[in-house]
Amino acid sequence: MKLKHVLLGLFVAANTFSYAQDKTKKVLFNIDNHPFYTDEFSRVYKKNLDLVKDESQKDLDQYLDLFLGYKLKIQKANKLGLQNEANYIAELKSYRTQLSRNYMTDTKVTKELVDEAYKRSLKEIKASHILINVDENASPADTLKAYNQALDIRKKAIAGEDFGDLAARFSQDPSAKDNKGDLGYFSVFRMVYPFETAAYKTKKGEISMPVRTRFGYHLVKVNDIRDNRGQVTVAHIMLMKAENPIEGEAVKNTIEDIYKKIKQGESFETLAQQFSQDRSSAGKGGLLQRFGSGELSSEAFENVAFSLKNSGDVSEPFQSQFGWHIVKLIEKFPVRDFADTQTEFESRVRKDDRSKLIDASLNDKLTKKYAVEKNAKLYAKAAKLVTDKFYTQEWEVPAATKELEGNLLVINKEKGITAMNFLEFVNTQQKTKWGLKPIGKVVDQLYGKFIQNQLVAYYNDNLEKENPEFANVMDEYRDGLLLFDLMEKEIWNKAKTDTLGLKAFYEKHVADYQWNPRVEANVFSSTKEEAIQQTLKFLKKKKSIDFIKEQLNKDNKVSIMVKSGVFEEGSDALPKHQKLELGLSDVFKDGNYYFITQVTKKLPKGAKTFEETKGKVINDYQQYLESKWVDDLKKEFTIKVNKDVFTQVKQELQQ
């Protein structure tokens, strides 16, 4: 994460406030006749009350000074024109785009869909289907034809004909000829939403009415319903399916020999590396990615994997449509609680077909919320300009003419949208395959979609007016971004690059940069008393650190750790409660660790050199420059504090 974003987060956190509107707000102070109000000051104070560590900042008089200083900096940034710089504008726009996504949705519908998805995730459906293809934008006649065809097939199934046989004969899903429409088990988010809904709403053994998806019409037969088995991680050894019976017998014998080796105690992972013909997993000891029901193309494989009970359990050899397998269970993952899945499910709901329901709900609210004036005559003129070349993606937006002048739409008596805006939108829709004819019907559909898009855009443009929470967050970020740029320009860069000023500040405040008594030492530690006692013996014989490590850290095991350097008394790196004397200490136990300290040199108190404390000097110098700068700002701007109002605010906040 960039430092800028970290610091902006701190600025926003330090100046975040709740979003309730205070109609009784009064002017607390003016900076060059620009008013700042009591409601903002009170909200900032209340929000930060539990966050500040410096007790002085809880004092309201001190806090007023801090708040005033903050607003002075923002005024200075605006005075310098930092709000007009290209980078600032671009970053603010990017942030607004990201933030607005959280507000351009119907939260009630989203919550309902997330709750529904989680409830469905607790079950797994085993289903078969029959598909009759029809394009999303097909004509009403073609759509009705496909629906009736699906309905006729359903009647045959209801009358007693085998669903699988019907799927093999009539389904336009290419796989149906082989699998008779069987989809195996699946859970939430595995199928497109309308299909999923039909599956979850159809009872076991029954067949749904034709359900429309972007692929066409489906008949869904639910064969079984069971509790979700969660997910598993397994490893496997696989031998590919043989092409003839003789080779098949050899493959079977080989997999049985491998299984015997596993039973004799040989490493599953090593055998997978040697013999498994699944190239994607063999090099990893046969390890597969975590999966749930319906996520693999072999139900037989999944069933064996889920049948294993304990980590490390190994299956007997078994066959799938791909060959022979032996499976080892690595870990089982039960169905997660709602709290653990909520964020993930919200994201997935917004990305799949469910999002259309959220968009439709928002569109419905905006249609009721905003008045839209339509120019029917202008629309008729514009619509005639769209020709059949649209179907072949050869249509071009005509040149603007006087006939097309004026507003095609006016939203809320405020925002005008031209006919050319609409025609440019139509141009962007040519890539979609349209079966609907004549072209006038396509244009009418696009006109409705265009109006909805414009309502959403208008709502987005006016989010600050519509939503106080959004407005406040944007104000915080806007000020934080300005403040960052200003501080970088006026304070931070100067403190880092002003070498003479830094050294002069250090020399003036050298008493603040002092060493406590120090020692030059080696600190030996171990969790094993035997190892630390052996270390003590070696040290008494004046053996080197390298010798000690070589003797005690063997067979890839680390028994002794050593930390060497110069340490101040009281340093966390030193064992607690030990007196630091020259030479070797006794063995000292603290928690689970044993320590020996070898002090080779004692260093007295004294001033730190500039280089030794440069980081702290820079930080202190920045604070000094900022304090001096705020004093200068108070002289640069005319400040008028309403003391009576402040007294009243203090009384309210102290109650």
Sequence and secondary structure as in RCSB ss.txt:
>XXXX:A:sequence
MKLKHVLLGLFVAANTFSYAQDKTKKVLFNIDNHPFYTDEFSRVYKKNLDLVKDESQKDLDQYLDLFLGYKLKIQ
KANKLGLQNEANYIAELKSYRTQLSRNYMTDTKVTKELVDEAYKRSLKEIKASHILINVDENASPADTLKAYNQA
LDIRKKAIAGEDFGDLAARFSQDPSAKDNKGDLGYFSVFRMVYPFETAAYKTKKGEISMPVRTRFGYHLVKVNDI
RDNRGQVTVAHIMLMKAENPIEGEAVKNTIEDIYKKIKQGESFETLAQQFSQDRSSAGKGGLLQRFGSGELSSEA
FENVAFSLKNSGDVSEPFQSQFGWHIVKLIEKFPVRDFADTQTEFESRVRKDDRSKLIDASLNDKLTKKYAVEKN
AKLYAKAAKLVTDKFYTQEWEVPAATKELEGNLLVINKEKGITAMNFLEFVNTQQKTKWGLKPIGKVVDQLYGKF
IQNQLVAYYNDNLEKENPEFANVMDEYRDGLLLFDLMEKEIWNKAKTDTLGLKAFYEKHVADYQWNPRVEANVFS
STKEEAIQQTLKFLKKKKSIDFIKEQLNKDNKVSIMVKSGVFEEGSDALPKHQKLELGLSDVFKDGNYYFITQVT
KKLPKGAKTFEETKGKVINDYQQYLESKWVDDLKKEFTIKVNKDVFTQVKQELQQ
>XXXX:A:secstr
  HHHHHHHHHHHHT       TT  EEEEETTEEEEHHHHHHHHHHHTTT   GGGGSHHHHHHHHHHHHHHHH
HHHHTTGGGSHHHHHHHHHHHHHHHTTTSS HHHHHHHHHHHHHHHTEEEEEEEEEEE  TT  HHHHHHHHHHH
HHHHHHHHTT  HHHHHHHH  STTHHHHTTEEEEE TTSS HHHHHHHHHS TT B   EEETTEEEEEEEEEE
EE   EEEEEEEEEE  SSHHHHHHHHHHHHHHHHHHHTT  HHHHHHHH   HHHHTTTTB   EETTSSS HH
HHHHHHH  STT B   EEETTEEEEEEEEEEE    HHHHHHHHHHHHHHSTHHHHHHHHHHHHHHHHS EEE 
HHHHHHHHHT  GGGGGT        GGG SEEEEETTTEEEEHHHHHHHHHHTTTS     SHHHHHHHHHHHH
HHHHHHHHHHHTHHHH HHHHHHHHHHHHHHHHHHHHIIIIIHHHHH HHHHHHHHHHTGGGSEE  EEEEEEEE
ES HHHHHHHHHHHHTT  HHHHHHHHS TT    EEEEEEEETT TTS TT    SEE   EEETTEEEEEEEE
EEE  EE  TGGGHHHHHHHHHHHHHHHHHHHHHHHS EEE HHHHHHHHHHHT 
